Amino acid sequence: ARTAWTPRFGAVYSFGHGLSGYVSRSETFAPIFNVNPDGTTFKPRTSEQDEIGLKFDGLEGKVSAVVAYYDRADRNTLINHPDPALNSAGYRVQIPGDNQKGFELDLLVSPLSGLQVMVGASKIDAELLSGFLPENVPTRTLSSFGSYTLQSGPAKGLRFGLGYIKFNKRAGNSTNTYFMPGYDVWNAMASYAWGRNEVQLNVENIEDEFYLDNGGSSGIEPGAPRAVRVRFTHRF
């Protein structure tokens, strides 16, 4: 098929007192126009997702939370060819697809003026139709970020932040011939704005941890080492 209907719809219901629930369904259809070096073509990618969740906003904006459950099915997934020689020659193959379902949680808390804490977590159960685990998909993730902005004094507007990311073990390739261990990384930032100017300092991977970020049939990509970045912005 070269064409398809892709319906998307949803509904939201307010229970009152800042609590609401929602349901949604979406379908996608994406033709693949790339071809292999020998001229072979690929089937369009398709996807279907159902999601249900609850959202809460309350305590005068001091707490915001979303918890959701989703069930997703992807078909005709395009991956690099498992043969290294064919992969380097630009060949790719399609696998039947995968099924994914899981929970997601996002929480934002502002207990004090200038202080914000954000936490995100997910639990994913994913499986290829071939029975293998999909590559680079952790079953557990956790991320958090906290920041504080000075509210008074000569340094008013100075902001500090600290972030944390954690991934658990995951398959390195679609045939599960190897797995990559989990990792966790700390990041930090500081920024200060005055007038139309802002300067921001970011320190990524504070502990300079060595970890494996992405896998695949063609090799493993390590995570970025410790990096310090400074950015200056002027708004005209």
RAZI-V81671 format. One record per pair of residues at least 4 apart in sequence whose ideal C-beta (glycine too) atoms are under 7 Angstrom apart, sorted by the first residue. I is the first residue (numbers start at 0). GAP is how many residues later the second one is. D is the distance in Angstrom with one decimal. If there is no record, write none. Layout:
i: (I/I)
gap: (GAP/GAP)
d: (D/D)
This chain:
i: (0/1/3/5/5/5/6/7/8/9/9/9/10/10/11/11/12/12/13/14/14/14/16/17/17/17/18/18/19/20/20/21/22/23/24/25/26/26/27/27/28/28/29/29/30/31/31/31/31/34/34/34/35/35/35/36/36/36/41/41/42/42/43/44/44/44/44/45/45/46/46/46/47/48/48/49/49/50/50/51/51/52/52/52/52/53/54/55/55/55/56/57/58/60/61/61/61/62/63/64/64/65/66/66/67/68/69/69/70/71/71/72/72/73/73/74/74/75/75/76/76/76/76/77/77/78/78/78/78/79/79/79/79/79/80/80/80/80/80/80/81/81/82/83/83/84/85/86/86/86/94/94/94/95/95/96/97/97/97/97/97/98/99/99/100/101/101/101/101/102/102/103/104/104/105/106/107/107/108/109/109/110/112/113/113/113/113/114/115/115/116/117/117/118/119/120/120/121/122/122/123/123/124/125/125/125/126/126/127/127/127/127/131/131/131/132/132/133/133/134/134/134/134/134/134/135/135/135/136/137/137/137/138/139/140/140/141/142/142/143/143/144/144/145/145/146/146/146/147/148/148/149/149/149/149/150/151/156/156/157/158/158/159/160/160/161/162/163/163/164/164/165/166/166/167/168/168/168/168/169/169/170/170/171/171/171/171/171/172/172/172/172/172/179/179/180/182/182/182/184/184/185/185/186/186/186/186/187/187/188/188/188/189/190/190/190/191/192/192/195/195/196/196/197/198/199/200/201/202/203/203/203/204/204/204/204/204/205/207/207/209/210/211/211/211/212/212/212/213/214)
gap: (43/29/25/21/22/23/20/18/16/12/13/14/11/12/8/10/7/8/6/4/5/6/41/38/39/40/35/37/35/32/33/31/29/27/25/23/20/21/18/19/15/17/14/15/13/10/12/13/46/4/5/6/4/55/56/52/53/54/36/52/33/51/32/30/31/32/33/29/30/25/26/27/25/21/23/20/21/17/19/16/17/13/14/15/16/13/11/7/8/9/7/5/4/49/47/48/49/46/44/41/42/40/36/38/36/34/31/32/30/28/29/24/26/23/24/21/22/18/21/17/18/20/21/14/16/13/14/16/95/7/12/136/137/138/5/6/10/11/12/136/93/135/4/4/134/4/5/4/130/131/33/35/79/33/34/32/28/29/30/31/36/28/24/26/24/20/21/22/23/19/20/18/15/16/14/12/8/10/8/5/6/4/38/34/35/36/37/33/30/31/29/26/27/25/23/20/21/19/16/17/13/15/14/7/8/11/4/6/4/5/6/46/42/43/44/38/43/37/40/36/37/38/39/80/81/34/78/79/33/29/30/32/29/28/25/26/24/21/22/19/20/16/18/15/16/12/13/14/12/8/10/5/6/7/8/5/4/35/36/34/31/32/30/27/28/26/24/20/22/19/20/18/15/16/14/10/11/12/13/9/10/5/8/6/7/8/43/48/4/5/42/43/44/32/35/31/26/28/40/20/24/20/21/16/17/18/19/15/18/11/12/13/11/7/8/9/7/4/5/38/39/36/37/35/33/31/29/27/25/20/22/23/4/19/20/21/22/20/17/18/12/12/8/10/11/8/9/10/7/5)
d: (6.9/6.5/4.1/4.8/5.6/5.1/5.8/4.3/6.0/6.2/6.3/3.4/6.7/5.5/5.9/4.5/6.4/5.3/4.6/4.5/6.3/6.8/6.9/5.5/4.6/3.7/6.9/5.1/5.2/7.0/5.2/5.6/4.9/4.9/5.2/5.2/6.8/5.0/6.6/4.4/5.8/5.4/6.0/4.5/4.5/4.2/6.3/6.5/6.3/5.8/6.5/5.3/4.6/5.2/6.6/6.1/5.3/6.4/6.2/5.5/4.5/6.3/6.6/6.9/5.0/6.8/6.9/4.7/6.5/6.8/6.8/4.9/5.0/6.0/4.3/6.8/5.0/5.8/4.3/6.9/5.5/6.1/6.1/3.3/6.9/5.4/4.8/6.9/7.0/4.8/5.0/5.5/4.8/6.8/6.8/4.9/6.4/5.6/4.3/6.8/4.8/4.7/7.0/5.1/5.0/5.4/6.5/6.6/4.4/4.6/6.9/6.9/5.3/4.7/5.5/6.7/3.8/5.2/6.1/6.6/5.2/5.2/6.6/5.6/5.5/6.5/6.3/6.1/5.7/4.9/5.8/6.0/5.2/5.7/4.2/4.5/4.2/5.8/5.4/7.0/6.3/4.6/6.3/6.3/6.5/6.6/4.0/6.4/5.9/5.0/6.4/6.6/6.2/4.0/6.6/5.7/5.9/6.3/4.7/6.6/5.0/5.8/6.1/4.3/5.4/6.1/5.0/3.9/5.7/6.7/4.9/4.8/6.7/4.7/5.0/4.6/6.8/5.1/4.8/6.4/5.2/6.1/5.7/5.6/4.3/6.8/4.8/5.0/6.9/5.3/4.5/6.6/4.9/4.7/4.6/6.8/5.0/4.8/6.8/6.0/6.3/5.4/6.9/6.6/5.2/5.0/7.0/6.5/4.6/7.0/5.6/6.5/6.1/6.2/4.7/4.2/5.8/6.7/6.7/5.2/6.2/5.0/5.2/5.7/6.3/6.0/5.5/5.9/5.8/4.4/5.0/4.5/6.1/4.4/6.9/5.6/4.3/6.9/4.9/6.7/4.9/6.3/4.1/6.6/5.6/5.9/6.5/3.7/5.6/6.7/4.4/5.3/5.5/6.6/4.7/6.6/5.5/6.2/5.4/4.9/6.7/4.8/5.2/6.7/4.4/5.2/4.3/6.7/5.6/6.5/5.0/4.1/5.5/5.9/4.1/5.6/6.8/5.7/5.0/6.8/5.8/5.0/5.7/4.4/5.9/5.0/3.1/6.4/6.0/6.8/5.7/5.9/5.1/4.3/5.5/7.0/6.6/3.5/6.9/5.3/6.2/4.4/6.0/6.7/5.1/6.9/6.6/4.6/5.9/6.5/6.5/4.8/4.9/6.3/6.8/4.0/5.8/6.8/4.1/5.8/4.4/7.0/5.3/4.6/5.1/4.8/5.5/4.6/5.4/6.6/6.8/4.6/6.1/6.2/6.2/4.8/6.7/6.7/5.7/3.9/6.7/4.4/5.4/6.0/6.9/5.2/6.3/4.1/4.3/5.1)
